[in-house]
Amino acid sequence: MCKIVFFFGHICFIFLFTIGAFWRWEIIIIQTMIAISWFINNNQCVLTQIEDHLFNETLIEYCFDKRSYNRFTVPKHHRYMLYTSIILGSV
């Protein structure tokens, strides 16, 4: 049950921080912190690493039943989507 709640929270964060900058300027600050954490952490998601540590399974593995070599790496198109949201939300 705890795993499902954690994964649901991760999904909510993804949606909120992808489109939230269009409603609240504070989201842009959080988006920038997320982008910086990806840069510092070699394009890897901290939440995904925590999921793996706590549950020995990540959100992608749970939803799509697949395990990849780069389990923690944020895909390039997801990073670009966040960067675009930061830029458009800043305008």
ABEGO torsion letter per residue (X at the ends): XAAAAAAAAAAAAAAAAAAAAAABAAAAAAAAAAAAAAAAAGGBBAAAAAAAAAAGBBAAAAAAGBBBABAABBBAAAAAAAAAAAAAAAX
